[in-house]
Amino acid sequence: MPRKPATGRHRITRRTKLATLGLGLALAACALVVATTTGGTGTAGASEVDKSFFVDITKVPKGTNVNQALQRQGARGTFTVDCGRNENQHFNPDNFIAQPGVRNGAEHLHDYVGNLSTNADSTNESLAKAGTTCKNGDKSTYFWPVVRIDTEEDEENPPAKDVSADRERAKQEEAGTQVDCPDVASKLADVPDPAAAEVERNLDLLDNQVEEANTRIAGGDLKSEQDVRNAVLNPLGDKRKATIDRIAIAIGRTGAKPEDLGGLASCVLKKNGQGGLDNGGGNSNGKPAELPGVNEDNEIGNNEGEIQRVERADLTFTSGGARRVVAMPQFLRILYGDAKQTTNGPANVRPSWTCSGFEDRLTDKYPICPEGSKVKRIHSFPNCWDGKNIDSANHRTHIVFADQQGRCPQGFKNVPQLRITLTYDIPRDVQVNGQYKVDAFEQENHNPRSDHDDFANVMGQRLMNQVVRCINSGKRCSQ
């Protein structure tokens, strides 16, 4: 939102800020305290941005947004989900994908939409049980580093919010025995339109069967693992087999009947988040580090300034240039960009910055927009899945980008490409003066090349199947 006028208070010196932060760290030794802001405001800091990081967007060549060109040559359908713009002020410096269980693992603040529970201790189970800001019930989590305005103003802020109770609840939700079943929707390469409604009903039923099985286990009257197998796991396999058979028959009436679904009926048990199916490194359970790092103004390390709430957050799934896409599996994790590009090199860096009206060009610098144009970040995620793993050791090799023709490497499958577009109302004088910046690790010095984004798919199979149908049919769906 636009910068507010000065309140008349004196600017806090760097030394005073460091002392205040040190006191905040001492007080937060036993619990993480994360502040919220009202209307997107925080306090300004003294960590200036290198002016060479800024560029006049009119001087960036046209046609540098390669994803626009890919979208024009692939399936034209899109699926847009409305998850708001973080009106509930869900912030924290965690990243459960890259550093699960580590508080302040990101060392910079993330903006969240979608899943309401996301923090360092999030697991598949806790995410699936949580609420969401998405209007269609999508429980996926979408998060990116905040953008701040860094001037010499200092403003009042509301009290901090203690989220330690959220962490404890997530741990409790994770504990215990649960079933872990193969994803079916991602194995359905092509669902004919006449069969879509019946397939979606049965995918819904598969989700309900798993939920009922977990509820039965949580009742606590089954005293041994063998009791759980006899009373829950084996009957669940029979139910799933019948449901999967109905899916295959429905598809076979008007298309090629899938013949390789039989192995998807059997489920396994997962205890305390461990074991379960081999999914390539879903979630580990690292011990939380006691390093909150966030002061009462939502400032962390050298990430100081007034937090800018996005004016719009557009979440759209596209073909990414593919002629057809298949469903991505539930709990698939995807990273965009590289938060540590100075250490890791340029391989994963993507130009993300532009201005409204100039979306045909992207730059790896902070844009200075013409009068009336808004600062934008466009993040188009990798879209070629290896067909097996929801994660990988480096969080990247299980899902990669398609080539310039929209094709995937051999053995990989085109899944819907998530495109997150973030729009900010940053005053033009702030742009010209180089006074806005993205939160980052300290070694990045707010380099715009370190811009990044994270996504974990928690859609139910029926909703994901709708995404696929809209894209492949050329429809523009919005929920």
Secondary structure, DSSP 4 states (H G I P E B T S, - for coil): -PPPPP-SPPPPPHHHHHHHHHHHHHHTSSS-EEE--STT--B--S-PPPGGGEEEGGGSPTT--HHHHHHHHS---EEEE---S-TT--EES--TTTSTT-TTSSSS-EEEEEBS--STT--HHHHHHS-BS-TT----EEEEE-EEE--S-----PPEEE-HHHHHHHHHHH-SEEEE---SGGG-----HHHHHHHHHHHHHHHHHHHHHHHHHHTS---SHHHHIIIIIHHHHHHHHHHHHHHHHHHHHHSPPP---GGGS--EEEETTEESS--SS----PPPPS---B-TTS-BTTB-BEEE--SEEEEEEE-TT-S---PPPTT-EEEEE-TTHHHH-STT----EEETT-TT--BSSEEEPPTT--EEEEEE---EE-SS-S--TTSSTTEE---TTSPPPTT-EE-PEEEEEEEE---HHHHHTT-EEE---GGGTT-GGG-EEEEE----HHHHHHHHHHHHHT-EEE-
